[in-house]
Amino acid sequence: MAESIVARDVTKSFTIRYHRTLKQMSVAAVRRQQLSNSFNALDGVSFTIRQGESVGLMGLNGSGKSTLLKIINGVMKPDSGDVLTRGRIAGLIATGAGFHPQLSGRDNIYLNAAILGMSEAETKRKLDDIVEFSELGSHLDGQVGHYSSGQSARLGFAIAIHVDSDIFLADEVLAVGDKPFKKKCLERMQEIRESGRTLVYVSHAAASVRKMCDRVIVLEDGRVGFDGDVDEGIRYVKYDDDEETDAATSDEELGADV
């Protein structure tokens, strides 16, 4: 089976600056206070994902999951190491990413679709399906800047799910939105999984990861703490403590028999 995503010793650092203005920096320097601090969001991350694998990316908040997805997607560049991908990448890695707040939802469909690599002809052909999936109704012609986070997520996911991609990335895509829409998103992601596309799914919900994925990678403080079996990964990150509540919610959303 061909390699779909290969990460080799990926490191990404960020700097936190404690003072904004020149005056504040000058006063802090005189007082010998720390002006900034750097930290590694990712620290030597390596793994290989093969074509058609469904991988759950788990870890506590701040562990580096979103940063890793942005590097895979090409939004960010690592400071060292590299990530190699095969084929077109689509997905929702941040609510409202790629949207222009002063444009309507309809105009942003064309803008965001172009960012994801869709031609204008392809977008026109899929426009009705995207609009129907988003369920935004009359809000579609309003400015995206006035959308709620749930509405932005609806529109972003509706566009991404209609891109003909080889790799699909989903970062907390179900963290916002109502239950019927979450159910529809999960069902469509199941279709992606069954189609043979590579899926990288970031979630804190153990039950949905168990249903969606056949492998788990756990990040801890920017490093790979675990890479392997789904159940073992969930136990490793200690998310199985909420398994009963999580499973009931996920089963209901997926329409599964309990």
Secondary structure as a PSIPRED ss2 file (coil, helix, strand):
# PSIPRED VFORMAT (PSIPRED V4.0)

   1 M C   1.000  0.000  0.000
   2 A C   1.000  0.000  0.000
   3 E E   0.000  0.000  1.000
   4 S E   0.000  0.000  1.000
   5 I E   0.000  0.000  1.000
   6 V E   0.000  0.000  1.000
   7 A E   0.000  0.000  1.000
   8 R E   0.000  0.000  1.000
   9 D E   0.000  0.000  1.000
  10 V E   0.000  0.000  1.000
  11 T E   0.000  0.000  1.000
  12 K E   0.000  0.000  1.000
  13 S E   0.000  0.000  1.000
  14 F E   0.000  0.000  1.000
  15 T E   0.000  0.000  1.000
  16 I E   0.000  0.000  1.000
  17 R E   0.000  0.000  1.000
  18 Y C   1.000  0.000  0.000
  19 H C   1.000  0.000  0.000
  20 R C   1.000  0.000  0.000
  21 T C   1.000  0.000  0.000
  22 L H   0.000  1.000  0.000
  23 K H   0.000  1.000  0.000
  24 Q H   0.000  1.000  0.000
  25 M H   0.000  1.000  0.000
  26 S H   0.000  1.000  0.000
  27 V H   0.000  1.000  0.000
  28 A H   0.000  1.000  0.000
  29 A H   0.000  1.000  0.000
  30 V H   0.000  1.000  0.000
  31 R C   1.000  0.000  0.000
  32 R C   1.000  0.000  0.000
  33 Q C   1.000  0.000  0.000
  34 Q C   1.000  0.000  0.000
  35 L C   1.000  0.000  0.000
  36 S E   0.000  0.000  1.000
  37 N E   0.000  0.000  1.000
  38 S E   0.000  0.000  1.000
  39 F E   0.000  0.000  1.000
  40 N E   0.000  0.000  1.000
  41 A E   0.000  0.000  1.000
  42 L E   0.000  0.000  1.000
  43 D E   0.000  0.000  1.000
  44 G E   0.000  0.000  1.000
  45 V E   0.000  0.000  1.000
  46 S E   0.000  0.000  1.000
  47 F E   0.000  0.000  1.000
  48 T E   0.000  0.000  1.000
  49 I E   0.000  0.000  1.000
  50 R E   0.000  0.000  1.000
  51 Q C   1.000  0.000  0.000
  52 G C   1.000  0.000  0.000
  53 E C   1.000  0.000  0.000
  54 S E   0.000  0.000  1.000
  55 V E   0.000  0.000  1.000
  56 G E   0.000  0.000  1.000
  57 L E   0.000  0.000  1.000
  58 M E   0.000  0.000  1.000
  59 G C   1.000  0.000  0.000
  60 L C   1.000  0.000  0.000
  61 N C   1.000  0.000  0.000
  62 G C   1.000  0.000  0.000
  63 S C   1.000  0.000  0.000
  64 G C   1.000  0.000  0.000
  65 K H   0.000  1.000  0.000
  66 S H   0.000  1.000  0.000
  67 T H   0.000  1.000  0.000
  68 L H   0.000  1.000  0.000
  69 L H   0.000  1.000  0.000
  70 K H   0.000  1.000  0.000
  71 I H   0.000  1.000  0.000
  72 I H   0.000  1.000  0.000
  73 N H   0.000  1.000  0.000
  74 G C   1.000  0.000  0.000
  75 V C   1.000  0.000  0.000
  76 M C   1.000  0.000  0.000
  77 K C   1.000  0.000  0.000
  78 P C   1.000  0.000  0.000
  79 D C   1.000  0.000  0.000
  80 S E   0.000  0.000  1.000
  81 G E   0.000  0.000  1.000
  82 D E   0.000  0.000  1.000
  83 V E   0.000  0.000  1.000
  84 L E   0.000  0.000  1.000
  85 T E   0.000  0.000  1.000
  86 R C   1.000  0.000  0.000
  87 G C   1.000  0.000  0.000
  88 R C   1.000  0.000  0.000
  89 I E   0.000  0.000  1.000
  90 A E   0.000  0.000  1.000
  91 G E   0.000  0.000  1.000
  92 L E   0.000  0.000  1.000
  93 I C   1.000  0.000  0.000
  94 A C   1.000  0.000  0.000
  95 T C   1.000  0.000  0.000
  96 G C   1.000  0.000  0.000
  97 A C   1.000  0.000  0.000
  98 G C   1.000  0.000  0.000
  99 F C   1.000  0.000  0.000
 100 H C   1.000  0.000  0.000
 101 P C   1.000  0.000  0.000
 102 Q C   1.000  0.000  0.000
 103 L C   1.000  0.000  0.000
 104 S E   0.000  0.000  1.000
 105 G H   0.000  1.000  0.000
 106 R H   0.000  1.000  0.000
 107 D H   0.000  1.000  0.000
 108 N H   0.000  1.000  0.000
 109 I H   0.000  1.000  0.000
 110 Y H   0.000  1.000  0.000
 111 L H   0.000  1.000  0.000
 112 N H   0.000  1.000  0.000
 113 A H   0.000  1.000  0.000
 114 A H   0.000  1.000  0.000
 115 I H   0.000  1.000  0.000
 116 L C   1.000  0.000  0.000
 117 G C   1.000  0.000  0.000
 118 M C   1.000  0.000  0.000
 119 S C   1.000  0.000  0.000
 120 E H   0.000  1.000  0.000
 121 A H   0.000  1.000  0.000
 122 E H   0.000  1.000  0.000
 123 T H   0.000  1.000  0.000
 124 K H   0.000  1.000  0.000
 125 R H   0.000  1.000  0.000
 126 K H   0.000  1.000  0.000
 127 L H   0.000  1.000  0.000
 128 D H   0.000  1.000  0.000
 129 D H   0.000  1.000  0.000
 130 I H   0.000  1.000  0.000
 131 V H   0.000  1.000  0.000
 132 E H   0.000  1.000  0.000
 133 F H   0.000  1.000  0.000
 134 S H   0.000  1.000  0.000
 135 E C   1.000  0.000  0.000
 136 L C   1.000  0.000  0.000
 137 G H   0.000  1.000  0.000
 138 S H   0.000  1.000  0.000
 139 H H   0.000  1.000  0.000
 140 L H   0.000  1.000  0.000
 141 D H   0.000  1.000  0.000
 142 G C   1.000  0.000  0.000
 143 Q E   0.000  0.000  1.000
 144 V H   0.000  1.000  0.000
 145 G H   0.000  1.000  0.000
 146 H H   0.000  1.000  0.000
 147 Y C   1.000  0.000  0.000
 148 S C   1.000  0.000  0.000
 149 S H   0.000  1.000  0.000
 150 G H   0.000  1.000  0.000
 151 Q H   0.000  1.000  0.000
 152 S H   0.000  1.000  0.000
 153 A H   0.000  1.000  0.000
 154 R H   0.000  1.000  0.000
 155 L H   0.000  1.000  0.000
 156 G H   0.000  1.000  0.000
 157 F H   0.000  1.000  0.000
 158 A H   0.000  1.000  0.000
 159 I H   0.000  1.000  0.000
 160 A H   0.000  1.000  0.000
 161 I C   1.000  0.000  0.000
 162 H C   1.000  0.000  0.000
 163 V C   1.000  0.000  0.000
 164 D C   1.000  0.000  0.000
 165 S C   1.000  0.000  0.000
 166 D C   1.000  0.000  0.000
 167 I E   0.000  0.000  1.000
 168 F E   0.000  0.000  1.000
 169 L E   0.000  0.000  1.000
 170 A E   0.000  0.000  1.000
 171 D E   0.000  0.000  1.000
 172 E C   1.000  0.000  0.000
 173 V C   1.000  0.000  0.000
 174 L C   1.000  0.000  0.000
 175 A C   1.000  0.000  0.000
 176 V C   1.000  0.000  0.000
 177 G C   1.000  0.000  0.000
 178 D C   1.000  0.000  0.000
 179 K H   0.000  1.000  0.000
 180 P H   0.000  1.000  0.000
 181 F H   0.000  1.000  0.000
 182 K H   0.000  1.000  0.000
 183 K H   0.000  1.000  0.000
 184 K H   0.000  1.000  0.000
 185 C H   0.000  1.000  0.000
 186 L H   0.000  1.000  0.000
 187 E H   0.000  1.000  0.000
 188 R H   0.000  1.000  0.000
 189 M H   0.000  1.000  0.000
 190 Q H   0.000  1.000  0.000
 191 E H   0.000  1.000  0.000
 192 I H   0.000  1.000  0.000
 193 R H   0.000  1.000  0.000
 194 E H   0.000  1.000  0.000
 195 S C   1.000  0.000  0.000
 196 G C   1.000  0.000  0.000
 197 R C   1.000  0.000  0.000
 198 T E   0.000  0.000  1.000
 199 L E   0.000  0.000  1.000
 200 V E   0.000  0.000  1.000
 201 Y E   0.000  0.000  1.000
 202 V E   0.000  0.000  1.000
 203 S C   1.000  0.000  0.000
 204 H C   1.000  0.000  0.000
 205 A C   1.000  0.000  0.000
 206 A H   0.000  1.000  0.000
 207 A H   0.000  1.000  0.000
 208 S H   0.000  1.000  0.000
 209 V H   0.000  1.000  0.000
 210 R H   0.000  1.000  0.000
 211 K H   0.000  1.000  0.000
 212 M H   0.000  1.000  0.000
 213 C C   1.000  0.000  0.000
 214 D C   1.000  0.000  0.000
 215 R E   0.000  0.000  1.000
 216 V E   0.000  0.000  1.000
 217 I E   0.000  0.000  1.000
 218 V E   0.000  0.000  1.000
 219 L E   0.000  0.000  1.000
 220 E E   0.000  0.000  1.000
 221 D C   1.000  0.000  0.000
 222 G C   1.000  0.000  0.000
 223 R E   0.000  0.000  1.000
 224 V E   0.000  0.000  1.000
 225 G E   0.000  0.000  1.000
 226 F E   0.000  0.000  1.000
 227 D E   0.000  0.000  1.000
 228 G E   0.000  0.000  1.000
 229 D C   1.000  0.000  0.000
 230 V H   0.000  1.000  0.000
 231 D H   0.000  1.000  0.000
 232 E H   0.000  1.000  0.000
 233 G H   0.000  1.000  0.000
 234 I H   0.000  1.000  0.000
 235 R H   0.000  1.000  0.000
 236 Y H   0.000  1.000  0.000
 237 V C   1.000  0.000  0.000
 238 K C   1.000  0.000  0.000
 239 Y H   0.000  1.000  0.000
 240 D H   0.000  1.000  0.000
 241 D H   0.000  1.000  0.000
 242 D H   0.000  1.000  0.000
 243 E H   0.000  1.000  0.000
 244 E H   0.000  1.000  0.000
 245 T H   0.000  1.000  0.000
 246 D H   0.000  1.000  0.000
 247 A H   0.000  1.000  0.000
 248 A H   0.000  1.000  0.000
 249 T H   0.000  1.000  0.000
 250 S H   0.000  1.000  0.000
 251 D H   0.000  1.000  0.000
 252 E H   0.000  1.000  0.000
 253 E H   0.000  1.000  0.000
 254 L H   0.000  1.000  0.000
 255 G C   1.000  0.000  0.000
 256 A C   1.000  0.000  0.000
 257 D C   1.000  0.000  0.000
 258 V C   1.000  0.000  0.000
